[in-house]
Amino acid sequence: MGIHDNDANNLAHINIEVAYATPDKQLILTLSVPADCSVYDAAVASGMDKKFPEIDIESCKMGIFSKMVSKPKLQTLNPNDRIELYRPLLIDPKETRKKRAAKAKEDKAKA
């Protein structure tokens, strides 16, 4: 392999990050992936599901810099993108707000 072959291989890869967080722990991994790599393929390549067994890569919601990706198997990456793997919501945010508002109203009535 000549010098030019090696340069071509370096140009064919980009650096990206894959991030996941729980309430107790967060992890950001830096990877070098092929330039035409999909969001999904990079998530699989990260092995994040091995470090956090609760992640189901097939059904996990994904985003790039906090913007949801609707088709992670089709969307390709740009250099320095950060893929975020999202945990499923355990409680509906609307329900949480309703409960909080009801409690505040109740507390105010008691005062």
N, CA, C and O of each residue as an XYZ file, in Angstrom:
444
protein
N       0.858     -1.179      0.000
C       0.000      0.000      0.000
C       0.894      1.229      0.000
O       1.800      1.344      0.826
N       0.639      2.155     -0.933
C       1.413      3.381     -1.023
C       0.855      4.468     -0.130
O      -0.188      4.295      0.501
N       1.554      5.585     -0.081
C       1.137      6.720      0.744
C      -0.235      7.225      0.300
O      -1.079      7.547      1.137
N      -0.457      7.294     -0.994
C      -1.728      7.827     -1.499
C      -2.906      6.922     -1.138
O      -4.007      7.412     -0.889
N      -2.681      5.599     -1.106
C      -3.741      4.672     -0.713
C      -4.180      4.956      0.722
O      -5.374      4.980      1.021
N      -3.207      5.169      1.603
C      -3.500      5.440      3.005
C      -4.268      6.755      3.152
O      -5.199      6.840      3.953
N      -3.885      7.779      2.385
C      -4.598      9.058      2.431
C      -6.052      8.876      2.012
O      -6.948      9.476      2.606
N      -6.292      8.053      0.995
C      -7.652      7.824      0.522
C      -8.478      7.162      1.616
O      -9.649      7.497      1.793
N      -7.883      6.224      2.354
C      -8.601      5.569      3.442
C      -8.935      6.553      4.552
O     -10.023      6.495      5.123
N      -8.011      7.458      4.863
C      -8.279      8.447      5.906
C      -9.398      9.388      5.502
O     -10.198      9.792      6.346
N      -9.471      9.746      4.222
C     -10.508     10.653      3.744
C     -11.871      9.981      3.741
O     -12.900     10.654      3.801
N     -11.881      8.651      3.672
C     -13.136      7.916      3.600
C     -13.789      7.745      4.972
O     -14.877      7.177      5.067
N     -13.143      8.226      6.030
C     -13.692      8.105      7.376
C     -13.914      9.483      8.003
O     -13.223     10.451      7.684
N     -14.887      9.541      8.891
C     -15.155     10.772      9.639
C     -15.202     10.438     11.130
O     -15.502      9.307     11.512
N     -14.908     11.418     11.951
C     -15.026     11.244     13.400
C     -16.388     11.735     13.849
O     -16.845     12.805     13.446
N     -17.029     10.936     14.688
C     -18.341     11.288     15.250
C     -18.339     10.885     16.720
O     -17.405     10.242     17.200
N     -19.398     11.273     17.427
C     -19.573     10.854     18.811
C     -20.934     10.186     18.951
O     -21.879     10.503     18.229
N     -21.010      9.254     19.898
C     -22.281      8.630     20.258
C     -22.443      8.823     21.759
O     -21.548      8.490     22.536
N     -23.597      9.368     22.165
C     -23.835      9.697     23.573
C     -25.087      8.997     24.093
O     -26.071      8.807     23.378
N     -25.006      8.620     25.380
C     -26.158      8.052     26.077
C     -26.041      8.438     27.534
O     -24.939      8.513     28.078
N     -27.179      8.683     28.167
C     -27.148      9.065     29.572
C     -28.320      8.458     30.326
O     -29.429      8.335     29.807
N     -28.038      8.084     31.562
C     -29.072      7.691     32.507
C     -29.034      8.744     33.608
O     -28.148      9.599     33.600
N     -29.960      8.709     34.544
C     -29.884      9.685     35.634
C     -28.568      9.594     36.423
O     -28.132     10.580     37.017
N     -27.942      8.416     36.427
C     -26.734      8.202     37.223
C     -25.430      8.239     36.441
O     -24.368      8.467     37.019
N     -25.497      8.020     35.152
C     -24.265      7.836     34.386
C     -24.446      8.365     32.966
O     -25.517      8.228     32.375
N     -23.386      8.972     32.422
C     -23.421      9.379     31.016
C     -22.125      8.946     30.357
O     -21.079      8.849     30.999
N     -22.217      8.691     29.068
C     -21.052      8.236     28.320
C     -21.104      8.812     26.918
O     -22.136      8.762     26.249
N     -19.979      9.359     26.481
C     -19.831      9.844     25.107
C     -18.619      9.133     24.515
O     -17.505      9.244     25.028
N     -18.851      8.411     23.440
C     -17.780      7.679     22.764
C     -17.444      8.361     21.447
O     -18.339      8.797     20.723
N     -16.160      8.455     21.135
C     -15.709      9.002     19.859
C     -15.371      7.838     18.943
O     -14.660      6.914     19.336
N     -15.885      7.887     17.720
C     -15.650      6.821     16.742
C     -15.191      7.397     15.415
O     -15.498      8.540     15.076
N     -14.457      6.597     14.678
C     -14.142      6.897     13.287
C     -14.975      5.923     12.457
O     -14.830      4.707     12.582
N     -15.849      6.468     11.609
C     -16.763      5.633     10.822
C     -16.631      5.993      9.340
O     -16.146      7.073      9.005
N     -17.060      5.092      8.457
C     -17.034      5.431      7.028
C     -17.862      6.693      6.758
O     -18.869      6.935      7.423
N     -17.438      7.477      5.799
C     -18.096      8.753      5.501
C     -19.562      8.592      5.130
O     -20.345      9.526      5.309
N     -19.954      7.426      4.616
C     -21.352      7.209      4.233
C     -22.142      6.449      5.299
O     -23.205      5.899      5.011
N     -21.629      6.418      6.516
C     -22.241      5.670      7.618
C     -23.583      6.289      8.021
O     -23.723      7.511      8.075
N     -24.562      5.430      8.303
C     -25.854      5.914      8.768
C     -25.816      6.132     10.281
O     -24.935      5.625     10.975
N     -26.775      6.886     10.766
C     -26.905      7.124     12.202
C     -27.040      5.778     12.917
O     -26.369      5.531     13.919
N     -27.902      4.919     12.401
C     -28.140      3.603     12.991
C     -26.857      2.771     13.023
O     -26.516      2.202     14.061
N     -26.140      2.695     11.891
C     -24.925      1.879     11.826
C     -23.862      2.381     12.805
O     -23.137      1.583     13.399
N     -23.771      3.686     12.972
C     -22.807      4.245     13.931
C     -23.214      3.888     15.360
O     -22.360      3.591     16.195
N     -24.518      3.918     15.638
C     -24.995      3.547     16.974
C     -24.650      2.088     17.270
O     -24.218      1.760     18.375
N     -24.841      1.224     16.288
C     -24.497     -0.190     16.446
C     -22.987     -0.341     16.649
O     -22.542     -1.065     17.539
N     -22.207      0.350     15.815
C     -20.741      0.258     15.887
C     -20.197      0.753     17.226
O     -19.132      0.316     17.664
N     -20.919      1.657     17.871
C     -20.442      2.205     19.141
C     -20.413      1.160     20.249
O     -19.632      1.275     21.193
N     -21.264      0.138     20.138
C     -21.353     -0.863     21.198
C     -21.997     -0.320     22.468
O     -21.885     -0.929     23.533
N     -22.662      0.807     22.361
C     -23.279      1.432     23.530
C     -24.276      0.481     24.204
O     -24.437      0.507     25.424
N     -24.942     -0.359     23.399
C     -25.904     -1.308     23.972
C     -25.234     -2.403     24.792
O     -25.901     -3.086     25.568
N     -23.934     -2.577     24.631
C     -23.196     -3.540     25.465
C     -22.876     -2.911     26.822
O     -22.820     -3.608     27.835
N     -22.669     -1.602     26.838
C     -22.360     -0.892     28.078
C     -23.629     -0.580     28.871
O     -23.600     -0.490     30.098
N     -24.742     -0.417     28.155
C     -26.041     -0.142     28.769
C     -27.035     -1.163     28.200
O     -27.678     -0.888     27.188
N     -27.170     -2.323     28.827
C     -27.998     -3.396     28.270
C     -29.469     -3.025     28.072
O     -30.174     -3.702     27.324
N     -29.939     -1.974     28.723
C     -31.346     -1.577     28.558
C     -31.619     -0.938     27.202
O     -32.778     -0.768     26.823
N     -30.563     -0.580     26.463
C     -30.749      0.030     25.134
C     -31.152     -1.040     24.125
O     -30.490     -2.071     24.002
N     -32.233     -0.788     23.412
C     -32.640     -1.627     22.286
C     -32.394     -0.796     21.027
O     -33.217      0.040     20.654
N     -31.267     -1.031     20.385
C     -30.864     -0.225     19.223
C     -31.951     -0.215     18.145
O     -32.133      0.795     17.465
N     -32.669     -1.318     17.984
C     -33.700     -1.400     16.941
C     -34.844     -0.411     17.174
O     -35.384      0.137     16.214
N     -35.217     -0.179     18.418
C     -36.374      0.679     18.685
C     -36.000      1.997     19.361
O     -36.862      2.846     19.588
N     -34.743      2.163     19.676
C     -34.267      3.355     20.378
C     -34.431      4.610     19.512
O     -34.061      4.615     18.338
N     -34.987      5.668     20.102
C     -35.060      6.955     19.407
C     -33.646      7.537     19.365
O     -32.881      7.400     20.320
N     -33.311      8.184     18.256
C     -31.975      8.752     18.077
C     -32.075     10.176     17.571
O     -33.045     10.554     16.914
N     -31.059     10.956     17.886
C     -31.000     12.323     17.415
C     -29.566     12.724     17.136
O     -28.625     12.026     17.512
N     -29.417     13.848     16.478
C     -28.099     14.442     16.252
C     -28.162     15.839     16.835
O     -28.956     16.671     16.395
N     -27.323     16.093     17.824
C     -27.305     17.394     18.511
C     -28.720     17.826     18.904
O     -29.141     18.939     18.588
N     -29.445     16.955     19.586
C     -30.788     17.220     20.139
C     -31.898     17.342     19.100
O     -33.018     17.711     19.451
N     -31.623     17.046     17.853
C     -32.664     17.058     16.819
C     -32.992     15.612     16.464
O     -32.127     14.858     16.018
N     -34.247     15.239     16.665
C     -34.678     13.864     16.415
C     -34.427     13.465     14.961
O     -34.662     14.244     14.038
N     -33.948     12.244     14.780
C     -33.723     11.677     13.454
C     -34.862     10.694     13.200
O     -35.006      9.710     13.926
N     -35.671     10.955     12.176
C     -36.848     10.115     11.936
C     -36.492      8.778     11.270
O     -37.180      7.778     11.476
N     -35.420      8.764     10.473
C     -35.039      7.527      9.781
C     -33.543      7.266      9.972
O     -32.752      7.495      9.057
N     -33.153      6.786     11.162
C     -31.725      6.609     11.445
C     -31.005      5.621     10.527
O     -29.787      5.705     10.370
N     -31.738      4.690      9.922
C     -31.090      3.726      9.022
C     -30.789      4.347      7.660
O     -29.987      3.812      6.895
N     -31.432      5.477      7.358
C     -31.238      6.126      6.057
C     -30.389      7.389      6.141
O     -29.702      7.735      5.180
N     -30.425      8.076      7.268
C     -29.708      9.351      7.380
C     -28.215      9.120      7.590
O     -27.808      8.380      8.485
N     -27.404      9.769      6.745
C     -25.959      9.651      6.884
C     -25.423     10.780      7.759
O     -26.097     11.779      8.012
N     -24.207     10.584      8.203
C     -23.589     11.496      9.161
C     -22.670     12.499      8.493
O     -22.199     12.292      7.374
N     -22.428     13.580      9.199
C     -21.435     14.578      8.813
C     -20.287     14.509      9.821
O     -20.477     14.041     10.944
N     -19.105     14.969      9.428
C     -17.994     14.966     10.379
C     -18.375     15.687     11.668
O     -19.033     16.727     11.645
N     -17.951     15.120     12.779
C     -18.139     15.684     14.125
C     -19.580     15.694     14.620
O     -19.875     16.359     15.613
N     -20.485     14.975     13.958
C     -21.847     14.849     14.477
C     -21.816     14.109     15.813
O     -20.952     13.264     16.047
N     -22.769     14.438     16.683
C     -22.932     13.701     17.938
C     -24.306     13.040     17.905
O     -25.336     13.714     17.927
N     -24.301     11.716     17.852
C     -25.542     10.946     17.889
C     -25.933     10.790     19.351
O     -25.105     10.453     20.197
N     -27.195     11.036     19.632
C     -27.700     10.854     20.987
C     -28.727      9.734     20.958
O     -29.644      9.738     20.136
N     -28.567      8.781     21.856
C     -29.513      7.685     22.008
C     -30.428      8.051     23.168
O     -29.955      8.319     24.273
N     -31.723      8.063     22.926
C     -32.671      8.533     23.930
C     -33.336      7.371     24.660
O     -33.700      6.362     24.058
N     -33.484      7.541     25.979
C     -34.210      6.567     26.790
C     -35.704      6.785     26.571
O     -36.137      7.906     26.304
N     -36.496      5.714     26.683
C     -37.945      5.908     26.557
C     -38.469      6.692     27.765
O     -37.943      6.572     28.872
N     -39.498      7.483     27.538
C     -40.112      8.235     28.630
C     -40.876      7.264     29.520
O     -41.651      6.440     29.036
N     -40.650      7.371     30.821
C     -41.363      6.511     31.759
C     -42.701      7.120     32.158
O     -43.652      6.405     32.475
N     -42.761      8.448     32.138
C     -43.972      9.167     32.504
C     -44.244     10.199     31.415
O     -43.326     10.876     30.952
N     -45.491     10.315     31.014
C     -45.889     11.302     30.012
C     -45.685     12.707     30.583
O     -46.249     13.018     31.632
N     -44.898     13.563     29.928
C     -44.648     14.912     30.443
C     -45.916     15.723     30.671
O     -45.971     16.530     31.599
N     -46.935     15.520     29.839
C     -48.194     16.252     30.021
C     -48.855     15.857     31.335
O     -49.375     16.707     32.059
N     -48.831     14.560     31.638
C     -49.412     14.090     32.900
C     -48.649     14.657     34.093
O     -49.253     15.041     35.094
N     -47.346     14.708     33.988
C     -46.521     15.252     35.067
C     -46.876     16.712     35.319
O     -47.010     17.131     36.469
N     -47.028     17.489     34.246
C     -47.392     18.907     34.402
C     -48.772     19.058     35.034
O     -48.976     19.918     35.891
N     -49.724     18.218     34.610
C     -51.071     18.276     35.182
C     -51.035     18.001     36.683
O     -51.671     18.702     37.470
N     -50.279     16.970     37.067
C     -50.185     16.615     38.486
C     -49.527     17.738     39.282
O     -49.966     18.058     40.387
N     -48.497     18.326     38.735
C     -47.795     19.417     39.410
C     -48.710     20.632     39.577
O     -48.715     21.272     40.628
N     -49.482     20.944     38.537
C     -50.411     22.077     38.589
C     -51.519     21.811     39.607
O     -51.902     22.711     40.354
N     -52.031     20.590     39.640
C     -53.085     20.246     40.599
C     -52.565     20.350     42.027
O     -53.267     20.844     42.909
N     -51.339     19.887     42.260
C     -50.745     19.965     43.594
C     -50.528     21.420     44.000
O     -50.786     21.789     45.146
N     -50.060     22.237     43.082
C     -49.846     23.668     43.383
C     -51.166     24.338     43.718
O     -51.230     25.162     44.630
N     -52.224     23.990     42.986
C     -53.540     24.569     43.237
C     -54.040     24.129     44.622
O     -54.608     24.926     45.369
N     -53.822     22.862     44.945
C     -54.231     22.322     46.241
C     -53.467     22.998     47.380
O     -54.051     23.366     48.399
N     -52.145     23.158     47.193
C     -51.318     23.809     48.203
C     -51.739     25.252     48.419
O     -51.732     25.746     49.547
N     -52.103     25.921     47.343
C     -52.520     27.326     47.425
C     -53.853     27.448     48.170
O     -54.067     28.389     48.935
N     -54.748     26.473     47.930
C     -56.049     26.480     48.600
C     -55.894     26.265     50.106
O     -56.681     26.796     50.889
N     -54.888     25.491     50.518
C     -54.642     25.214     51.937
C     -54.065     26.435     52.642
O     -54.251     26.591     53.849
N     -53.374     27.295     51.920
C     -52.685     28.448     52.532
C     -53.614     29.579     52.881
O     -53.171     30.604     53.399
